[in-house]
Structures are given as C-alpha cells and as structure tokens.
Amino acid sequence: MAEEMQKITGKMQEILQDEGSRRESYRERIKRFPNVMEESFEKTKEVWSSLYKKVENSLNDDILFGLEDEIRQKNVLVYILWQMNDKFSAEKLANEVREKKPDNLVALTNLAFIHLYDGNIPEVRNLLDNLSKLEERENFSLIEAEGKRNVAYCLATISFEDHERAVELYKESLNVCPDDYLCMFSIALLQYRCLRKNIDKEKRCENIKESIQYLEKIRCAFPRHIDKGLMGRTLALIGLFQLSPYNFHSQPAKKYFQRALHISPDDRYVLEKSAYHYIRSNQLEQGRKLLEKAIEIKATSYSHHRLGLLYLRMDTPKYTYVPMNKQFSKETNVFAKVLKHAQSIPHRERNELINKAEYHFQQALELSHECSATLYDIILLYMSLKEYDNARKYCERFKADNKMQDVNFNILFGKLCFKEADVKNDEEEKDQLRCTGMDWFVLALKSAVKFLPFDKDLIEIWEIKEIILDLYEYGNGNTEYKKFVLEFIQSVEDLANDKAFQNILHKSEL
C-alpha cells in the first residue's frame, strides 16, 4: 500500500513539474513581445491608487494625440489595476483595448499574462497564436515599434528610475518610424526630466543638444504634420531647455513661451511651464495667474506645488535655501540651487501666505501621494515653522527619486532630529534623537560617496566637512561612528588631503 502511494505521489509530482515547465515555456514566449506585466515596482496600495486616479484623470481630460495616446494610457491602467489585485477590472479593460486595437501587442501580452497567472491555458494558447500571426505580417516592425512606445510610456509614467530605459525604447521605435513626432517629443520630455539625475556633464550636454534637435524637427513640421496641441507643448519644452542651468549655450526663452501661449492658450502643460518661466523672471503675479488658470482647467500635483512655492517666495522674496558661494563658479552656484540642499532653514511665522503655501502643497500630495519634490518642500516648510511633528509625519512618507535627492533628504532628516532634540527637556530623549540624527548623517555620507569623485563642489554644497566633524566629535564616545568617519575620509581623496582631516587620521594612528 505504501509503495503504491509512493508511485502515485511520484506521478503527481511529475505532472506538476510538467505543468510548471509548460507555464514557464508560455511565459518565455509571451516575453518575446513588448510587455509590461512582469515589471516590478515597490509601491504601496495607497500610491498605486493615487497613480490610478492621476492616469484616469489624464485619460478623461488630456487625450491630445489620438488613438495611440488613449491606448497607451489604458494599457498603463491595466497594469496598475493588476498591481492593485483588481484582476477582473484589469482583464475587462485589457479586452476593451484589444477590441479598439486588435494588433496592439501590449494589450495582447497583458491579457496573456493575466490568463497565465489565472491558469487559463487554452486562452493563453489562443493569444500566443494571435501574436504569432501578427509576427508573420509584413508590417510587424511597425506593430512592434508601437508596442515598444507603449511599454516606454508605462515605464515613464510609473517609475522615475526607469526614464532612461523608456528613452531607449522610444529611440528603438524611432529607428523604425523616423517621422513619429509624438515619439520625438516623448524622448525630449524624458531627457529633460533626467537632467538633474545625470551626473555626467558631457552626457547632459549631449542629451540637451539631441532633445532640442528633435523639438526643432517637430517645430518645422507645423502646421502640415502636427496640430496646435503638440506644437504648443513643443515650444514650451524648447523654452524649458533654454532655461535649464545645464544648458550653457542657451538662447532667450521668453519668445518660446509667448508663442506657446499664443498657439495653445488653454493647454495645461503650456500654462504650467510658462508660469515657471515667469516666476523665474520674478513676474510672480503673471505666474500666479497662469497657474490658477491651469488648475481651473485641470488640477495637477505640479500646478499646486508650484503655486505653493510661489506663495513662499512672496512671503520671503530674498530667501534662498542655498546662499550664493563666491568661491563657486556661476555654473556651480546654479547647480547648487537646483540641487536644493537646505544649507539654511529660515524661521517663519504663520500668516496668510504661509497658509496658502501649505494648502497647495497638501493639494499636490492629494493628487500625487509620493511626489518627492513636494514632500521635501512641505518638510522644509514645517521645519521653518518649528512644527516638527508635522515635518516628521511627511518624512515618513518620503522616498527619493534619485540618489542625489536621497543625500539631501538624509541630511535634512538628520537636521530635523537635532532640531527636535533642542526643544526636548528630557535628556534621554535628547540623546536618542541626536543618535538617530547621526544615523541619518551616516546614511547621507554613504550615498554621497558615489558622487564626490565626480564633482568636488558637492563637498561644499552638502557641507560634508561639517557633518564629518560632527560625527567624529560624537564618535569620541562611539567607536562605530569614529571608525566610519576615518574610513570615509580615506575613501575621498580631497578629504584625505585636507589638513584638518589629516590631523584626525594622524591622531587615530597614535
């Protein structure tokens, strides 16, 4: 009897293994085509929900570029619904996309993965047959190029970290469809968003030059091949590139924004970016009007965030978180301002302008729960008001978009801990907060060490020397901090050659 049971169990395992290998085979066949369902992003349910609302609102109010624009946004919604475990809605929407565009590869691969995970193997085989038939068509290269654009749009919408991968997919598509103007605009837009992230100055300049070439090609195609919607946004994006602190061959940007507003006076993107130009030019009232008009048309996280910053600027016109450093070049001072490391935090009192800024920051976060730029600014606002509990609440939600921003935040949270310690009466609480602050400084230095060899000015911008000295002083009673400081100094050539730090290294050897 035992022997018979063992044989039955062995056969069952064999069947299960065969089923598993078959599923893996199907999965690999699906992955040969453009797909998004196996992409993985670390986001909470609340963030997925916020992102779903954002894309759905865009789908309802902001379809400017025809059927492809609608399809790519719906494919993103399918993926988000899948991540939210709403499998029924994901499948229903994927089928709707397939009905509208039967040869859309992302819609087909979305459905294939949904059925594969549900164990509906007959439907998976049916979809794979459809994919194989599409592959045999003469125009398959065009179908595949559209699929790659769909995947790129999904990556760009969901993950800032994947913008470069999205750009590569758009470029692969552009090789097949060289006159796809929406694709050109998408590449330029993503490369603009990646400027702060790229620490290679030569690469940044190359990307700016390439993006402006794409945008000029779009501009020259108006009005014969493109409509006013894309033209207005193209002019606004050219203006942004001209304003960029990384563009050292820039031309006056004002004319681009003026023409963009003339061509597309009610386009939300044009209004938001033109407002940014006017605010930079210290024409705050004009900037405010444009942002308020943009919010009336369609409220976005960006508009509310910018309006919040505008009210803070009205409250303290001359204040800057990063004071001008006479030892820096103009280029470095501009870079420091863009990096926005809070070297100094002002003392503010609540008033009408501050309350308006707070309101618009909160509205921005309602629309985009994990917007790191807004979170950073609202944390700074509460720290300047000495409302440390509110600041800490938003610190707990913060997740950096890139490693440089990670350094900024870790230093900021460290400072928050020390400011909290200053207002506590209990000595044990003070020590605990200071210790936590030091831990955040250590995290900041661990992230910063990746950038310091490429840009020595970051040592001054991030006040690395001051942080090291604070850690070392605290480390006199904590060997772990002291050891870390010594290793850190030795790992950065400019610090190891500094006289003050050479003395520290010398003392440690005695």
C-alpha positions in Angstrom: 0.0 0.0 0.0 2.8 2.4 1.0 4.6 1.5 -2.2 1.5 2.3 -4.4 1.0 5.7 -2.6 4.7 6.5 -3.3 4.2 5.8 -7.0 1.0 7.9 -7.1 2.8 10.8 -5.4 5.8 10.5 -7.8 3.4 10.7 -10.8 1.6 13.7 -9.3 5.0 15.5 -8.8 5.9 14.6 -12.4 2.6 16.1 -13.7 3.1 19.2 -11.6 6.6 19.6 -12.9 5.4 19.3 -16.4 2.7 21.8 -15.8 5.2 24.2 -14.2 7.7 23.9 -17.1 4.8 24.4 -19.6 3.8 27.6 -17.8 7.4 28.8 -17.9 7.6 28.0 -21.6 4.4 30.1 -22.2 5.8 32.9 -20.1 9.0 33.0 -22.1 7.1 33.0 -25.4 5.0 36.0 -24.2 8.1 37.9 -23.1 9.4 37.8 -26.7 6.9 40.6 -27.4 6.7 44.1 -25.9 5.1 43.6 -22.4 4.8 45.3 -19.1 3.1 42.8 -16.8 6.3 41.4 -15.4 7.8 44.8 -14.5 8.2 45.2 -10.7 7.9 48.5 -8.8 7.9 48.9 -5.0 4.8 51.0 -4.3 2.2 50.9 -1.5 -1.5 50.3 -2.2 -2.1 54.0 -1.5 0.4 55.1 -4.1 -1.0 52.7 -6.7 -4.4 54.2 -6.0 -3.2 57.7 -6.3 -1.4 56.9 -9.6 -4.5 55.2 -11.0 -6.5 58.4 -10.3 -3.8 60.5 -12.0 -3.7 58.4 -15.2 -7.5 58.0 -15.3 -8.0 61.8 -15.0 -5.4 62.3 -17.8 -7.3 59.7 -19.9 -10.6 61.6 -19.3 -9.3 65.2 -19.8 -6.0 65.1 -21.6 -6.1 62.9 -24.8 -4.4 65.2 -27.3 -2.7 62.8 -29.6 -5.4 60.5 -30.9 -6.0 56.7 -30.5 -2.4 55.8 -29.7 -2.4 58.2 -26.8 -5.7 56.7 -25.5 -4.4 53.1 -25.9 -1.1 53.7 -24.1 -2.8 55.3 -21.2 -5.4 52.4 -20.9 -2.5 49.9 -21.0 -0.9 51.7 -18.0 -4.3 51.5 -16.2 -4.4 47.7 -16.9 -1.0 47.3 -15.3 -2.0 49.5 -12.2 -5.2 47.5 -11.7 -3.2 44.3 -11.8 -0.9 45.6 -9.2 -3.9 46.6 -7.1 -5.1 43.0 -7.3 -8.3 44.1 -9.2 -7.9 41.3 -11.7 -11.5 41.5 -13.0 -11.2 45.2 -14.0 -7.7 44.6 -15.4 -8.9 41.9 -17.7 -12.0 43.8 -18.7 -10.0 46.9 -19.6 -7.4 44.9 -21.5 -10.2 43.3 -23.6 -11.6 46.8 -24.3 -8.1 47.9 -25.6 -7.8 44.8 -27.7 -11.2 45.4 -29.3 -10.2 49.0 -30.2 -6.7 48.0 -31.4 -6.6 44.2 -32.2 -2.9 44.4 -33.2 -1.7 46.2 -30.0 1.0 43.9 -28.7 0.9 45.3 -25.1 -2.9 44.7 -24.9 -2.4 41.1 -26.1 0.6 40.4 -23.8 -1.3 41.9 -20.9 -4.2 39.5 -21.5 -1.8 36.6 -22.0 -0.1 37.2 -18.6 -3.5 37.7 -16.9 -4.7 34.3 -18.2 -1.4 32.6 -17.5 -1.5 33.6 -13.8 -5.1 32.6 -13.6 -4.3 29.2 -15.1 -6.5 29.7 -18.2 -4.1 27.9 -20.5 -6.4 27.5 -23.5 -6.8 31.3 -23.7 -3.1 31.7 -23.3 -2.5 29.4 -26.3 -5.1 31.4 -28.3 -3.4 34.7 -27.6 0.0 33.2 -28.4 -1.4 32.1 -31.8 -2.6 35.6 -32.4 0.8 37.0 -31.5 2.5 34.5 -33.9 0.2 35.5 -36.7 1.0 39.2 -36.1 4.7 38.4 -36.2 4.2 36.9 -39.7 2.7 40.1 -41.1 4.8 42.3 -43.4 4.2 45.4 -41.2 5.1 43.6 -37.9 8.1 46.0 -37.4 5.6 48.9 -37.2 3.4 46.9 -34.8 6.4 46.1 -32.6 7.5 49.7 -32.6 4.1 50.8 -31.3 4.4 48.1 -28.6 7.8 49.5 -27.5 6.3 53.0 -27.3 3.5 51.7 -25.1 6.0 50.0 -22.8 8.1 53.1 -22.7 5.1 55.2 -21.8 4.2 52.8 -19.0 7.7 52.9 -17.5 7.9 56.7 -17.8 4.5 57.1 -16.1 5.1 54.7 -13.2 8.8 55.0 -12.4 11.2 57.9 -12.5 14.1 55.5 -12.1 13.2 53.8 -15.4 13.2 57.0 -17.5 16.4 56.1 -19.3 15.1 52.7 -20.2 12.0 54.3 -21.6 14.1 56.7 -23.7 16.0 53.7 -25.2 12.7 52.0 -26.1 11.4 55.2 -27.7 14.6 55.5 -29.7 14.3 51.9 -30.9 10.8 52.7 -32.1 12.0 55.9 -33.8 14.5 53.9 -35.8 11.6 52.1 -37.4 9.2 55.2 -37.5 11.6 58.1 -38.1 8.8 60.7 -38.6 6.9 59.9 -35.4 6.7 63.3 -33.8 5.0 62.2 -30.6 7.8 59.8 -30.1 10.4 62.6 -30.6 8.5 64.8 -28.1 8.4 61.9 -25.6 12.2 61.4 -25.8 12.9 65.1 -25.3 10.5 65.3 -22.4 12.0 62.4 -20.6 15.6 63.6 -21.2 14.6 67.0 -19.7 13.3 65.2 -16.6 16.5 63.2 -16.3 18.8 66.3 -16.4 19.1 66.5 -12.6 19.7 62.8 -12.3 22.6 62.6 -14.7 25.9 63.4 -13.0 27.9 63.1 -16.3 28.1 66.8 -17.5 29.1 65.8 -21.1 26.2 63.3 -21.3 23.8 66.0 -20.0 25.0 68.4 -22.8 24.6 65.7 -25.4 21.1 65.0 -24.3 20.1 68.7 -24.3 21.5 69.1 -27.9 19.8 65.9 -29.1 16.5 66.9 -27.5 16.5 70.3 -29.0 17.2 68.8 -32.4 14.1 66.6 -32.0 12.0 69.5 -30.9 13.1 71.7 -33.7 12.2 68.9 -36.2 8.7 68.9 -34.7 8.5 72.7 -34.8 9.4 72.7 -38.5 6.6 70.2 -39.2 3.9 72.6 -38.0 1.2 73.0 -39.2 1.4 70.5 -42.0 2.1 67.3 -40.0 1.3 68.2 -36.4 -1.6 70.0 -34.5 -1.6 73.0 -32.2 -1.6 70.8 -29.1 1.8 69.2 -29.8 3.2 72.4 -31.2 2.3 74.4 -28.1 3.9 71.8 -25.8 7.0 71.6 -28.1 7.6 75.3 -27.9 7.2 75.3 -24.1 9.6 72.4 -23.8 12.2 74.2 -26.0 11.8 77.1 -23.6 12.4 74.9 -20.6 15.6 73.5 -22.2 16.8 77.1 -22.9 16.1 77.9 -19.2 17.9 74.8 -18.0 21.0 75.6 -15.8 22.7 72.7 -17.6 22.4 74.3 -21.0 25.4 76.6 -21.3 24.6 77.6 -24.9 21.0 78.7 -24.2 19.1 81.3 -26.1 16.4 83.7 -24.7 13.5 81.5 -23.7 10.8 84.2 -23.4 9.8 84.1 -27.1 9.1 80.3 -27.0 6.7 80.6 -24.0 5.0 83.6 -25.6 4.4 81.8 -28.8 3.3 78.6 -27.0 0.7 80.6 -25.1 -0.5 82.2 -28.3 -0.9 78.8 -30.1 -2.2 76.8 -27.1 -3.7 79.3 -24.6 -5.7 76.7 -22.8 -3.2 73.8 -22.7 -2.5 72.9 -19.1 1.2 71.9 -19.8 1.8 75.1 -21.7 0.3 77.2 -18.9 2.3 75.4 -16.2 5.7 75.6 -17.9 5.1 79.3 -19.0 4.2 80.1 -15.3 7.6 78.5 -14.3 9.3 80.9 -16.7 7.5 84.0 -15.4 8.2 83.0 -11.8 11.9 82.6 -12.6 11.8 86.1 -14.2 10.3 87.4 -10.9 7.0 88.2 -12.6 5.1 86.5 -9.7 1.7 87.9 -10.4 1.8 86.7 -14.0 3.0 83.3 -12.9 0.2 83.1 -10.3 -2.5 83.8 -12.9 -1.2 81.1 -15.3 -1.0 78.5 -12.5 -4.5 79.3 -11.3 -5.8 79.1 -14.9 -4.1 75.7 -15.2 -5.7 74.4 -12.0 -9.1 75.6 -13.2 -8.7 73.6 -16.4 -7.3 70.5 -14.6 -5.7 70.4 -11.2 -2.3 68.7 -11.1 0.3 68.0 -8.5 2.8 70.1 -10.4 0.5 73.2 -10.5 -0.4 73.1 -6.8 3.3 72.5 -5.9 4.5 75.5 -8.0 1.8 77.7 -6.6 2.8 76.7 -3.0 6.4 77.6 -3.8 5.2 80.9 -5.3 3.4 81.9 -2.1 6.6 81.1 -0.1 8.6 83.3 -2.4 6.0 86.1 -1.9 6.4 85.7 1.9 10.2 85.8 1.8 11.3 87.3 -1.6 15.1 87.3 -1.0 15.4 84.0 0.8 17.2 81.0 -0.7 17.9 77.7 0.9 21.4 77.7 -0.8 23.2 81.0 -0.4 25.4 82.2 -3.2 29.0 81.0 -2.7 31.6 83.4 -4.0 34.2 80.6 -4.3 32.0 78.7 -6.7 31.7 79.3 -10.5 28.4 80.6 -11.8 27.7 77.1 -13.1 28.2 75.5 -9.7 26.1 78.1 -7.9 23.2 77.4 -10.3 23.7 73.7 -9.9 23.6 74.1 -6.1 20.4 76.0 -6.3 18.8 73.3 -8.5 20.1 70.5 -6.2 18.3 72.4 -3.4 20.2 71.1 -0.4 18.9 73.1 2.6 22.0 74.7 3.9 19.9 77.1 6.0 16.3 76.9 7.1 14.6 80.2 7.9 12.4 80.9 10.8 8.8 81.6 9.6 5.7 82.7 11.4 2.2 81.6 10.2 0.4 84.1 8.0 -2.0 84.1 5.1 0.8 83.4 2.5 2.2 80.6 4.6 -1.3 79.0 5.0 -1.8 79.3 1.2 1.5 77.6 0.5 0.7 74.8 3.0 -2.7 74.3 1.3 -1.3 74.0 -2.2 1.4 71.6 -1.0 -1.2 69.4 0.6 -3.4 69.5 -2.5 -0.4 68.5 -4.6 0.2 65.5 -2.3 -3.5 64.5 -2.6 -3.0 64.3 -6.3 0.4 62.6 -6.2 0.9 60.9 -2.9 4.6 60.1 -3.2 5.8 63.3 -5.1 9.2 63.6 -3.5 9.7 67.2 -4.6 6.5 68.3 -2.8 7.2 66.2 0.3 10.7 67.8 0.5 9.3 71.3 0.4 6.5 70.7 2.9 9.0 69.1 5.3 11.2 72.3 4.9 8.1 74.5 5.5 7.2 72.7 8.8 10.8 72.8 10.0 10.9 76.5 9.3 7.7 76.9 11.3 9.2 74.6 14.1 6.2 72.3 13.7 8.5 69.2 14.0 5.7 66.6 14.4 4.2 67.7 11.1 7.6 67.6 9.5 8.3 64.1 10.8 4.9 62.8 9.5 5.9 63.8 6.0 9.4 62.5 6.4 7.9 59.0 7.0 6.3 59.2 3.5 9.4 60.4 1.7 11.1 58.3 -1.0 13.8 59.8 -3.1 13.5 59.8 -6.9 17.3 59.6 -7.3 20.4 59.1 -5.3 21.3 62.8 -5.1 17.9 63.6 -3.6 18.5 60.7 -1.2 21.6 62.6 0.2 19.5 65.8 0.5 16.8 64.0 2.4 19.0 62.0 4.8 20.8 65.2 5.8 17.5 67.0 6.2 16.1 64.3 8.4 19.3 64.3 10.4 18.9 68.1 11.0 15.2 67.6 11.9 16.3 65.1 14.7 18.8 67.6 16.1 16.2 70.4 16.0 13.7 68.2 17.8 16.4 67.4 20.4 16.9 71.1 21.1 13.3 71.6 22.2 13.1 68.5 24.4 13.6 68.7 28.1 14.3 65.1 28.8 18.0 64.3 28.5 17.4 60.7 27.5 15.0 61.9 24.6 17.6 64.4 23.6 20.4 61.8 23.3 18.1 59.4 21.5 17.2 62.0 18.9 20.8 63.1 18.4 21.8 59.5 17.9 19.1 59.0 15.3 20.2 62.2 13.6 23.8 60.8 13.4 22.5 57.6 11.9 20.8 59.7 9.1 24.1 61.6 8.6 25.9 58.3 8.1 23.3 57.2 5.5 23.8 60.5 3.8 27.6 60.1 3.6 27.2 56.5 2.3 25.1 57.8 -0.6 27.2 60.9 -1.2 30.5 59.0 -1.6 29.3 57.8 -5.0 29.2 61.4 -6.3 32.1 63.1 -4.6 34.8 61.8 -7.0 32.8 63.2 -10.0 32.1 66.7 -8.5 34.3 68.1 -5.8 32.0 71.1 -5.2 29.4 68.7 -3.7 31.7 68.6 -0.6 30.9 72.2 0.0 27.3 72.1 -1.2 26.3 69.2 1.0 28.5 70.6 3.9 30.3 67.2 4.1 33.2 68.5 6.2 30.8 69.9 8.9 28.9 66.6 9.0 32.1 64.6 9.3 33.4 66.8 12.2 30.0 66.4 14.0 30.1 62.7 13.6 33.8 62.5 14.7 33.1 64.6 17.8 30.1 62.4 18.6 32.2 59.4 17.8 34.6 60.1 20.7 32.0 58.2 22.8 31.0 55.8 20.0 33.7 53.8 18.3 31.4 52.8 15.4 30.9 56.4 14.3 34.6 57.1 14.7 35.6 54.1 12.6 33.1 55.0 9.9 34.4 58.6 9.8 38.0 57.5 9.4 37.2 55.1 6.6 35.1 57.7 4.8 37.9 60.4 5.0 40.4 57.9 3.5 37.9 56.9 0.7 37.6 60.5 -0.6 40.9 62.0 -1.9 40.0 65.6 -1.4 39.2 64.9 2.3 42.2 62.8 2.9 44.4 65.6 1.6 42.7 68.3 3.8 44.9 69.4 6.7 42.2 69.2 9.3 41.3 65.7 8.4 45.0 64.6 8.1 45.3 65.6 11.8 42.3 63.4 12.6 43.8 60.5 10.7 47.2 61.0 12.4 45.6 61.0 15.9 43.8 57.8 15.1 47.1 56.1 14.3 48.7 57.1 17.7 
